[in-house]
Amino acid sequence: MKQKQLKLRHKPSDISHFLAISPCVVLKMSDADNIKFAAAEINLVLHATEDEGKVLKAIEETLMVPATRFSRSSSEGHYKNKILLQKAVLSSKEAALLAKRIISLLNSADREHLSRLIDDYADEKGNLYIRLDKQRVCQGRVSLSETDAVRIRFKPIRRFKPSETVQNYMSLFHPYFAK
C-alpha cells in the first residue's frame, strides 16, 4: 500500500499542537510525556549557495522552531567562501516537544535505527545528539543524516546516573514499538 506524501504546514504558535501527524501515525502522549530535557540546541551551517530565509522557514514549518529563535554568526570556509552559522537554544518544554515531533516525523526505518542504537546517539553525560538531513527538512520531511545536517543536541536534566537517562529516551519510541 503506497502512502500519500503529506505537506505539513504549521504556524510557529502551533509548537504544542502537533499530535496528529498523518492518518496512520498519531503520537500518543504516555511514557513520552515523562521525557524531560534541560534544553535543546540546534546548530546548522548555511553555505553561500543556500538561501538563509528558505532554510529557516522550512525549519519553522517542519520542526516548528521559529526562525526568530536563531542567532547567526559569519565564518569563512577553506576557500574563502562565506558560511553562516545558525544557532537556536530551546527551553526545557520546547526541547521535549521538539524531540517528540522529530521522532513522530521520522520514517519507520530511521525510527527503528535510532531506537536500536540510542546509545550511539548519546554521550557519557546523557546528551542526545540527532542529525537531520537539511535538504529533507527543506522539503518538509525529516530523516537522519550524517552530512549537511541540522544538528540537534538535547541536554538532559542532570541525574545521578546518566546511563539511566539514555535508557529513559527509549520511552520516546514506545508509541511506535508497543507490544
N, C-alpha and C positions, 0 to 999 in steps of 0.2 A: 504494500500500500504506500503510495507516494504521498508525502506530507506537503501541504501547501506552505510556501515560504511567507512568513508574516513580516510586515513592515511595522516596526514599533515606533510609535510617536508618543512622547511624553513631555509634559511641562516640567520645569525644574521643581515646581511646588509639589509634584507627584512623588517625591522621593520616598514617602512612606506608604504609597498606594500602588503596589506592584504585584499583588498576589496572583492575579490571573495572567498567565504568560501566554498560553495557547490553549486551544480546545483540549489538548491531550495532557498538558502539564500544568498542574496547579500546585504552587508551593504551599505545603501545609506547615503552619507555624506550630510546631510542637516542641520537640527537643531542640530544634534550631533556634527557638526563642531564647534558650539558655546560653547561647554563644554570645560572649561579650568581648569586646576589644577595647583597649585603651584609646586607640586612634588608628587611622589608616593614612598612608602616604602614597600618593600617586605621582609617578615621575614619567615623563616622556621626552623624547628628543625629536625636535622638528628640524628637518633639513631645509635648505633654501628652496628646494623644488616643491615643498609641501605648503599648502595653504593653511596657515595657522587658524584662521576663523572656521574653516570647514572641519578641521580635525577636532577643535574644541566643541563645535556644535554637535558633531557626531558623538563625542563622549557624553555630552549633556543629554542627548536624545537616547542613547543606548544604555549608558550606565547611570543616568540621572544625577550626574555631578555637574552642577552649574559651572559654566565657563568662567564666571567671575571669581570662583574659588581658586583659580590657578594664578600663580605668580610666575613671572618669567625672568630669565637671565640669558644674556647672549654669550656665545662662545665662538671659537673658531676651530674648524676642522684641520686635519693634517695638511690639506691642500689649500688652506686659507679660505675655505668655504664657510659661509655663515651658518651657525647652528643655534637654535633656540632651545633652551632647557625649560620645561614647564613642570611646575610642582604644585600640588594641592594637598593640604592636610585636612583630614576629616575628623570630626568628633567621634566619640565612642558609639553613639547611637547611629550616626551616619555610616560608620565603618561596618557595623553589624548588618545594616540594611544593604550596603554595597556587596558584602560577602554573600548574602542570601541571593541577591539579584544575579551576581555572576554565576553562582552555582546553578541557579534555575535556568539561565540562558545558555549554558554550555550544552553542547550536543552530548548524547549518552556516552559516546566513546571517550570524549575528553573528561566527562564527569567520572566515569569509571576509572580512567587512568589517574586522575587526581586523587580519588579516594583510595586506590590501591597503593599509591606512592606518596601519601600525605607526609610521611617522614622526610622524604626528599625535598619537599617544598617548605620545610620548616627548619629553623636553625636551633642551636642548643638553648637559646633564650626564649624559644616559643614563638618567634616571629614567623608569620606565614607569608611566603612570597609567591605571588601569582603574576605571570606574564601573559598578557593578552595580545593577540595579533592586531596591530594598529590598523592595517588595511581592512580587516574584517570588521572591526569596530566602526570604521568609516562607512561600511556597507550596512550597518545596523545589526551585525551579528557578533557573537562572542565565541572565540576559540583560543585555546592555549597556543603559545608560541615561544620560541627562544630568541628569535631575531626580530628586529624592528618592532619592538614590543612596547605596550603600555605596561609599565612595571608598577605593581601594587604591593606594598608591604603592610600587612595587618599586624599591629603591635598588640600583644596580649596584655591583659591586666595582670600585673605581677602576681605570681603564685609561688608557693614554696617548692613545688615540683614541676618545672617546665615540661617534663615529659608527659605529665597528665594533661597539660594544656593542649598539646598536639593531639592526644587521643580524644579530647573533647571536640576538636574540629570535625571529627567523624560524624557528629550529630548533624552537621550541615547536609550530609548526604542521606540521612535516614528517610526523608520523604521519597527518595528515589530507589532505595535498595531495601525497603522494609520487607520483612519476611511474611 
